[in-house]
């Protein structure tokens, strides 16, 4: 068993020393260094690492398990991790093992997981969890502020956290005062404190085919040992603490969740059938590196997720969001209004550098060579549009994008899962677009590509880029070749 620390047993915490919700968690001001784990959009791990280096000054380590990164941070900078735009969920690492030696026998392996619970160095991670909860309360982070406003079953984290706020004692009590209160506290208060048990759940995320146990079995046995060790109460929905058991092949990471709801839901209040995650939008925007005074166009904006993220984070550029569907345009307008009201409520400048238009993607009401960056989520042909229609749509919209984009300096960042159709359309546009980079991402379980294109210096209308020949044997051979290149 290989671990990043020397001796896990040396840092063992006993139940009597449990720095959990029912205690003040030794609310001292000592700054400690911990490892934070973050889930990020698959394919944009390096983008997230760049943002962490830029904003926090920490060097992030990309996990073997795609979509996860780890970085060190001191507790005085903990609030900064919630300001990151590229991360979905955050957790503090209790312990991690690079090459865990799994037993072949299921019974032996599950017994080892049970024994592991009492050997882990929980103390610092629980301190960070307490501090994180206090930071959220100070910022008014909670939605609703009480347990009465329950969410659907898939989003019960906020409800449980609200319960925790009501049950747990405040961390701001000075140590001396806390000692004095403890000495004079009547037995009835101690009994009441015992009644307010910390609620927890264990979530196991497992990937790999060489494990003798299932995710549910690992969560059940490890969770039972955690419950026995801390004397916490198991609750699958209204939990205060979520313990994470992440197993990816030989890599094992134990952590405590710091987010109840994914940070990617930050901008959108009016969702559509294909709303992009804000974290994925941020990754796409970073690819094209917006500059001051750039005009940035999203010609198929849907709910406006991409231009909204840009207008908030890269606000020195101007964004034009458009769509041919009136419902999509209305959703975008509503989302913009929602953000503006939220900003006004916080005392920030409510205005955003963004405008919304309804238009035809193949006939944009925009001057030739006037746009710096085009960034959009193209129809996959599954939930929206169809694969058949894409064969006509993709070449037409790429040609129109080339017309409005500045020759020589313009860029396009396009997301699509219809790789075959896109490859064929780009091959027709060789005189106008040059493919610079492809980032493979997971979008709702679909394997998609984010393509960074550079606008060539060719003058629009003087290249044979829009020849619509009938599809024949030559087309089929080209598609097969492109498929092999993409796979």
C-alpha positions as CSV (number, residue, x, y, z in Angstrom):
1,X,0.0,0.0,0.0
2,X,1.6,3.2,-1.1
3,X,0.5,6.5,0.3
4,X,1.5,10.2,0.1
5,X,2.1,10.3,3.9
6,X,4.5,8.2,5.9
7,X,2.4,6.6,8.6
8,X,-1.4,6.9,8.6
9,X,-1.7,5.3,12.0
10,X,0.6,8.0,13.6
11,X,-2.1,10.6,12.9
12,X,-5.0,8.4,14.0
13,X,-7.9,10.3,15.6
14,X,-9.9,8.7,18.4
15,X,-13.6,9.2,18.8
16,X,-12.9,11.2,21.9
17,X,-10.9,13.7,19.9
18,X,-13.6,13.9,17.2
19,X,-13.4,17.5,15.7
20,X,-16.9,17.1,14.3
21,X,-20.0,19.3,14.2
22,X,-20.8,18.6,17.9
23,X,-17.6,20.3,19.0
24,X,-16.0,23.6,18.4
25,X,-13.4,21.9,16.3
26,X,-10.6,23.5,18.3
27,X,-11.5,26.8,16.7
28,X,-8.0,28.1,16.7
29,X,-6.5,30.6,14.3
30,X,-3.7,28.3,13.2
31,X,-3.2,28.2,9.5
32,X,-2.8,24.6,8.1
33,X,-2.0,23.3,4.6
34,X,-4.4,20.8,3.1
35,X,-5.0,19.2,-0.3
36,X,-8.1,20.2,-2.1
37,X,-9.6,18.0,-4.8
38,X,-11.8,19.3,-7.5
39,X,-13.9,17.7,-10.3
40,X,-13.7,19.6,-13.6
41,X,-15.1,19.1,-17.1
42,X,-13.4,16.1,-18.6
43,X,-10.8,17.3,-21.1
44,X,-10.3,20.7,-19.4
45,X,-8.1,19.5,-16.5
46,X,-5.1,21.6,-17.8
47,X,-7.3,24.6,-18.2
48,X,-8.4,24.3,-14.5
49,X,-4.8,23.8,-13.5
50,X,-3.8,27.0,-15.3
51,X,-6.6,28.9,-13.5
52,X,-5.6,27.6,-10.1
53,X,-2.0,28.7,-10.7
54,X,-3.1,32.1,-12.0
55,X,-5.6,32.9,-9.2
56,X,-4.3,31.0,-6.1
57,X,-0.7,30.5,-7.0
58,X,-0.8,26.7,-6.4
59,X,0.5,24.0,-8.7
60,X,-2.3,21.5,-9.4
61,X,-1.7,17.8,-10.0
62,X,-3.9,16.2,-12.6
63,X,-5.3,12.8,-11.5
64,X,-5.1,9.6,-13.5
65,X,-8.9,9.6,-13.1
66,X,-10.0,12.0,-15.8
67,X,-11.9,15.0,-14.6
68,X,-10.2,15.4,-11.3
69,X,-7.3,17.6,-10.1
70,X,-5.6,18.2,-6.7
71,X,-3.8,21.2,-5.3
72,X,-2.4,22.4,-1.9
73,X,-3.9,25.4,-0.2
74,X,-3.6,27.1,3.2
75,X,-6.8,27.5,5.2
76,X,-6.5,31.3,5.1
77,X,-7.1,31.1,1.4
78,X,-9.9,28.6,1.5
79,X,-12.5,31.1,0.4
80,X,-10.6,31.5,-2.9
81,X,-11.4,28.0,-4.1
82,X,-15.1,28.8,-4.3
83,X,-14.3,31.7,-6.7
84,X,-12.7,29.3,-9.3
85,X,-14.7,29.2,-12.5
86,X,-13.4,25.9,-13.9
87,X,-14.3,23.5,-11.1
88,X,-17.6,21.7,-10.6
89,X,-17.3,20.2,-7.1
90,X,-14.7,20.6,-4.3
91,X,-13.6,18.3,-1.5
92,X,-10.8,18.3,1.1
93,X,-8.6,15.2,0.9
94,X,-8.4,13.1,4.1
95,X,-5.8,10.7,2.6
96,X,-4.8,9.3,-0.7
97,X,-3.0,6.2,-2.0
98,X,-1.4,6.0,-5.4
99,X,-1.1,2.2,-5.6
100,X,-3.5,0.6,-3.2
101,X,-3.0,-3.2,-3.0
102,X,-6.5,-4.6,-3.3
103,X,-7.2,-8.0,-1.9
104,X,-8.6,-10.6,-4.3
105,X,-11.1,-11.8,-1.8
106,X,-14.2,-9.5,-1.5
107,X,-14.6,-10.3,2.2
108,X,-10.9,-9.5,3.0
109,X,-11.1,-6.3,0.9
110,X,-14.3,-5.0,2.6
111,X,-12.8,-5.9,6.0
112,X,-9.7,-3.8,5.1
113,X,-11.9,-0.9,4.1
114,X,-13.6,-1.1,7.5
115,X,-10.3,-1.1,9.3
116,X,-9.1,1.8,7.2
117,X,-11.7,4.2,8.6
118,X,-10.1,4.3,12.1
119,X,-6.6,4.7,10.7
120,X,-7.2,7.8,8.6
121,X,-6.0,11.3,9.6
122,X,-9.4,13.0,9.8
123,X,-8.5,15.9,12.1
124,X,-7.4,18.6,9.5
125,X,-10.0,17.6,6.9
126,X,-12.8,18.1,9.5
127,X,-11.3,21.4,10.6
128,X,-11.4,22.6,6.9
129,X,-15.0,21.3,6.6
130,X,-16.0,23.4,9.7
131,X,-14.2,26.5,8.4
132,X,-15.8,26.0,4.9
133,X,-19.3,25.9,6.5
134,X,-18.6,29.1,8.4
135,X,-17.4,30.9,5.3
136,X,-20.6,30.0,3.5
137,X,-22.7,31.2,6.4
138,X,-20.9,34.5,6.5
139,X,-21.4,35.0,2.7
140,X,-25.1,34.1,2.9
141,X,-24.3,31.3,0.5
142,X,-27.3,29.1,1.5
143,X,-30.3,29.2,-0.7
144,X,-33.4,29.6,1.5
145,X,-31.7,29.4,4.8
146,X,-34.0,26.7,6.3
147,X,-34.9,23.1,5.9
148,X,-38.5,23.9,4.9
149,X,-37.5,24.8,1.3
150,X,-36.7,21.2,0.3
151,X,-35.3,20.5,-3.2
152,X,-35.9,17.5,-5.4
153,X,-34.3,14.2,-4.2
154,X,-31.3,14.7,-6.4
155,X,-30.4,18.0,-4.8
156,X,-30.9,17.4,-1.0
157,X,-27.4,18.6,-0.1
158,X,-28.6,22.2,0.6
159,X,-31.4,20.9,2.9
160,X,-29.1,18.8,5.0
161,X,-26.6,21.7,5.2
162,X,-29.3,24.0,6.5
163,X,-30.1,21.5,9.2
164,X,-26.4,21.5,10.1
165,X,-26.5,25.2,10.5
166,X,-29.3,25.1,13.0
167,X,-27.8,22.2,14.9
168,X,-24.2,23.0,15.1
169,X,-22.8,25.6,17.6
170,X,-21.1,28.7,16.2
171,X,-17.4,28.5,15.5
172,X,-16.9,32.2,16.5
173,X,-16.9,31.3,20.2
174,X,-13.4,32.2,21.7
175,X,-11.6,29.1,23.2
176,X,-11.5,30.7,26.7
177,X,-15.2,31.4,26.6
178,X,-16.0,27.9,25.3
179,X,-14.0,26.4,28.2
180,X,-15.9,28.5,30.7
181,X,-19.3,27.5,29.2
182,X,-18.3,23.9,29.2
183,X,-17.5,23.9,32.9
184,X,-20.8,25.6,33.8
185,X,-23.0,23.7,31.4
186,X,-25.7,21.7,33.1
187,X,-26.2,18.0,32.4
188,X,-29.4,18.8,30.4
189,X,-27.4,20.8,27.8
190,X,-24.9,17.9,27.5
191,X,-27.8,15.5,26.9
192,X,-29.3,17.9,24.3
193,X,-25.9,18.1,22.5
194,X,-25.8,14.3,22.4
195,X,-29.2,14.3,20.8
196,X,-28.0,16.5,18.0
197,X,-25.8,13.9,16.3
198,X,-23.9,14.7,13.2
199,X,-25.5,13.1,10.1
200,X,-23.3,11.8,7.4
201,X,-23.3,9.7,4.3
202,X,-20.5,7.9,2.3
203,X,-20.5,8.2,-1.5
204,X,-18.2,5.8,-3.4
205,X,-17.2,6.7,-7.0
206,X,-15.4,3.6,-8.5
207,X,-13.9,3.0,-11.9
208,X,-11.9,-0.1,-12.9
209,X,-12.5,-3.7,-13.7
210,X,-10.1,-5.3,-11.2
211,X,-12.1,-4.8,-8.0
212,X,-13.8,-7.7,-6.3
213,X,-16.4,-5.4,-4.8
214,X,-19.1,-3.0,-6.0
215,X,-19.4,0.7,-5.2
216,X,-22.4,0.1,-3.0
217,X,-20.6,-2.6,-1.0
218,X,-17.6,-0.3,-0.5
219,X,-19.8,2.6,0.6
220,X,-21.8,0.4,2.9
221,X,-18.9,-1.2,4.8
222,X,-16.6,1.8,4.9
223,X,-19.6,3.9,6.0
224,X,-20.5,1.5,8.7
225,X,-16.9,1.8,10.1
226,X,-17.0,5.6,9.9
227,X,-20.3,5.5,11.8
228,X,-18.8,3.3,14.5
229,X,-15.6,5.3,14.8
230,X,-17.2,8.8,15.1
231,X,-20.6,7.7,16.5
232,X,-22.3,9.7,13.7
233,X,-25.8,9.0,12.4
234,X,-26.1,7.7,8.8
235,X,-28.6,9.7,6.7
236,X,-28.6,9.3,2.9
237,X,-30.5,12.6,2.2
238,X,-30.3,15.1,5.1
239,X,-26.7,14.7,5.8
240,X,-24.3,17.3,7.4
241,X,-21.1,15.7,6.1
242,X,-20.5,13.8,2.9
243,X,-17.5,11.4,3.0
244,X,-16.2,10.6,-0.5
245,X,-14.5,7.3,-1.3
246,X,-13.0,7.7,-4.8
247,X,-11.5,4.6,-6.3
248,X,-10.0,4.6,-9.8
249,X,-8.1,1.5,-10.7
250,X,-5.2,1.5,-8.1
251,X,-5.8,5.1,-7.0
252,X,-7.8,5.6,-3.8
253,X,-8.7,9.0,-2.4
254,X,-10.8,9.7,0.7
255,X,-12.2,13.1,1.1
256,X,-15.0,15.3,2.6
257,X,-17.2,17.3,0.3
258,X,-17.0,21.1,0.4
259,X,-19.8,21.8,-2.0
260,X,-23.5,20.7,-1.7
261,X,-24.4,21.7,-5.3
262,X,-22.1,21.8,-8.3
263,X,-20.6,25.2,-9.0
264,X,-21.5,24.9,-12.7
265,X,-25.1,25.9,-11.9
266,X,-24.1,29.4,-11.0
267,X,-25.4,31.5,-13.9
268,X,-28.5,29.8,-15.3
269,X,-32.0,30.1,-13.8
270,X,-34.0,29.3,-17.0
271,X,-32.7,26.0,-18.4
272,X,-33.2,24.6,-21.9
273,X,-33.0,21.1,-23.3
274,X,-29.3,21.4,-24.0
275,X,-27.9,23.9,-21.4
276,X,-24.1,23.8,-21.2
277,X,-22.4,23.7,-17.8
278,X,-20.9,27.0,-16.9
279,X,-17.6,25.3,-16.1
280,X,-17.4,23.9,-19.6
281,X,-18.3,27.4,-21.0
282,X,-15.4,28.8,-19.1
283,X,-13.0,26.2,-20.5
284,X,-14.1,27.1,-24.0
285,X,-13.7,30.8,-23.4
286,X,-10.2,30.3,-22.0
287,X,-9.2,28.5,-25.2
288,X,-9.9,31.5,-27.3
289,X,-8.2,34.0,-24.9
290,X,-10.6,37.0,-25.1
291,X,-8.9,40.4,-25.3
292,X,-10.0,43.9,-24.3
293,X,-12.6,45.3,-26.8
294,X,-13.0,42.0,-28.6
295,X,-16.4,41.4,-30.2
296,X,-17.5,37.9,-29.3
297,X,-20.4,36.1,-31.0
298,X,-22.5,33.1,-30.0
299,X,-24.7,32.5,-33.1
300,X,-26.5,29.5,-31.5
301,X,-26.7,30.6,-27.9
302,X,-29.5,28.4,-26.5
303,X,-29.9,29.6,-23.0
304,X,-26.9,32.0,-23.3
305,X,-24.6,30.0,-21.0
306,X,-21.4,30.8,-23.0
307,X,-21.9,34.6,-23.5
308,X,-23.1,35.0,-19.9
309,X,-20.0,33.3,-18.5
310,X,-17.9,35.4,-20.7
311,X,-19.7,38.7,-19.8
312,X,-19.1,37.9,-16.1
313,X,-15.5,36.6,-16.2
314,X,-14.0,38.2,-19.3
315,X,-16.0,41.5,-19.1
316,X,-13.6,43.7,-21.1
317,X,-15.1,42.1,-24.3
318,X,-18.5,42.6,-25.8
319,X,-20.8,39.6,-26.4
320,X,-23.6,39.2,-28.9
321,X,-25.9,36.2,-28.2
322,X,-28.3,35.1,-30.9
323,X,-30.5,32.1,-31.9
324,X,-33.1,31.3,-34.5
325,X,-35.5,30.0,-31.8
326,X,-37.6,32.5,-30.0
327,X,-37.9,30.4,-26.9
328,X,-34.1,30.2,-26.7
329,X,-33.8,33.9,-27.1
330,X,-36.3,34.5,-24.3
331,X,-34.4,32.1,-22.0
332,X,-31.2,34.0,-22.7
333,X,-32.9,37.3,-21.9
334,X,-34.3,35.9,-18.7
335,X,-31.0,34.5,-17.6
336,X,-29.3,37.9,-18.2
337,X,-32.0,39.7,-16.2
338,X,-31.5,37.1,-13.4
339,X,-27.8,37.8,-13.2
340,X,-28.4,41.6,-13.3
341,X,-30.8,41.5,-10.4
342,X,-28.5,39.3,-8.4
343,X,-25.6,41.7,-9.0
344,X,-27.8,44.7,-8.1
345,X,-28.8,43.0,-4.9
346,X,-25.2,42.6,-3.9
347,X,-24.4,46.2,-4.7
348,X,-22.4,45.4,-7.8
349,X,-22.8,47.2,-11.1
350,X,-25.7,45.3,-12.7
351,X,-24.9,46.0,-16.3
352,X,-23.3,43.3,-18.5
353,X,-21.5,43.7,-21.8
354,X,-24.0,41.5,-23.7
355,X,-26.8,41.9,-26.1
356,X,-29.4,39.4,-27.5
357,X,-30.8,39.0,-31.0
358,X,-33.0,36.5,-32.9
359,X,-31.6,35.7,-36.3
360,X,-30.9,33.1,-38.9
361,X,-27.5,31.5,-38.3
362,X,-26.9,31.2,-42.1
363,X,-27.7,34.8,-42.8
364,X,-26.4,36.9,-39.9
365,X,-27.2,40.6,-39.8
366,X,-23.6,41.4,-39.1
367,X,-21.0,43.3,-41.1
368,X,-18.4,41.2,-42.9
369,X,-15.0,40.8,-41.1
370,X,-16.3,42.6,-37.9
371,X,-16.2,39.8,-35.3
372,X,-13.1,38.7,-33.3
373,X,-14.2,35.5,-31.8
374,X,-17.1,33.0,-32.5
375,X,-17.9,30.5,-29.8
376,X,-20.9,28.3,-29.8
377,X,-22.4,24.9,-28.9
378,X,-23.4,23.4,-32.3
379,X,-26.4,21.1,-32.5
380,X,-25.4,17.4,-31.9
381,X,-28.3,16.1,-33.9
382,X,-29.6,14.2,-30.9
383,X,-31.7,16.4,-28.5
384,X,-31.7,19.3,-30.9
385,X,-31.8,19.1,-34.7
386,X,-30.9,15.9,-36.6
387,X,-27.8,14.3,-38.1
388,X,-29.3,14.6,-41.5
389,X,-29.9,18.3,-41.2
390,X,-26.4,18.8,-39.9
391,X,-24.9,17.9,-43.3
392,X,-26.5,21.0,-44.7
393,X,-26.3,23.2,-41.6
394,X,-22.6,22.8,-40.7
395,X,-21.1,23.9,-44.1
396,X,-23.6,26.8,-44.3
397,X,-23.0,28.1,-40.8
398,X,-19.2,27.7,-41.0
399,X,-19.2,29.7,-44.2
400,X,-21.3,32.5,-42.6
401,X,-19.1,32.4,-39.6
402,X,-16.1,32.8,-41.9
403,X,-17.7,35.8,-43.5
404,X,-18.3,37.8,-40.3
405,X,-15.0,36.7,-38.6
406,X,-11.8,38.9,-39.1
407,X,-9.4,37.4,-41.6
408,X,-6.0,36.6,-40.2
409,X,-6.8,37.2,-36.5
410,X,-10.3,35.8,-35.9
411,X,-10.9,32.6,-34.0
412,X,-13.7,30.1,-33.5
413,X,-14.3,27.7,-30.6
414,X,-17.0,25.2,-31.6
415,X,-18.4,22.3,-29.6
416,X,-20.0,19.3,-31.3
417,X,-20.5,15.6,-31.0
418,X,-21.3,15.1,-34.7
419,X,-17.6,14.6,-35.5
420,X,-18.0,13.0,-38.9
421,X,-20.2,15.8,-40.2
422,X,-17.9,18.5,-38.7
423,X,-14.8,16.9,-40.2
424,X,-16.4,16.9,-43.7
425,X,-17.6,20.5,-43.3
426,X,-14.1,21.7,-42.2
427,X,-12.4,19.9,-45.1
428,X,-14.6,22.0,-47.4
429,X,-13.6,25.2,-45.7
430,X,-9.8,24.7,-45.9
431,X,-9.5,28.1,-47.6
432,X,-11.2,29.9,-44.7
433,X,-10.7,27.9,-41.5
434,X,-7.6,26.2,-40.1
435,X,-8.0,23.7,-37.3
436,X,-5.5,24.5,-34.5
437,X,-6.6,22.2,-31.6
438,X,-9.2,19.7,-30.5
439,X,-10.1,19.0,-26.9
440,X,-12.1,15.9,-26.3
441,X,-14.8,16.3,-23.6
442,X,-17.7,14.5,-22.0
443,X,-21.0,16.2,-22.4
444,X,-23.9,14.4,-20.7
445,X,-22.2,11.1,-21.4
446,X,-21.5,11.9,-25.0
447,X,-18.0,12.0,-26.4
448,X,-17.7,15.4,-28.0
449,X,-15.0,17.7,-29.4
450,X,-14.2,21.3,-28.7
451,X,-12.5,22.6,-31.9
452,X,-10.3,25.7,-31.9
453,X,-10.2,27.2,-35.4
454,X,-8.2,30.1,-36.8
455,X,-9.6,32.3,-39.5
456,X,-7.2,32.3,-42.5
457,X,-6.2,35.6,-44.1
458,X,-8.2,34.6,-47.3
459,X,-10.7,37.2,-48.4
460,X,-14.2,35.9,-48.1
461,X,-15.9,35.1,-51.5
462,X,-12.6,34.4,-53.3
463,X,-12.1,30.8,-52.3
464,X,-13.9,27.7,-53.6
465,X,-15.0,26.8,-50.0
466,X,-18.8,26.4,-50.6
467,X,-19.1,23.9,-53.4
468,X,-22.1,21.7,-52.7
469,X,-21.4,18.5,-54.7
470,X,-23.6,15.4,-54.3
471,X,-22.4,12.9,-51.7
472,X,-20.9,9.9,-53.4
473,X,-18.1,7.4,-53.1
474,X,-15.4,10.0,-52.7
475,X,-17.3,11.6,-49.8
476,X,-17.7,8.3,-48.1
477,X,-13.9,7.6,-48.4
478,X,-13.1,11.0,-47.0
479,X,-15.5,10.5,-44.1
480,X,-13.9,7.1,-43.2
481,X,-10.4,8.7,-43.3
482,X,-11.5,11.5,-41.1
483,X,-13.2,9.1,-38.7
484,X,-9.9,7.2,-38.3
485,X,-8.0,10.5,-37.6
486,X,-10.6,11.4,-34.9
487,X,-10.7,8.0,-33.2
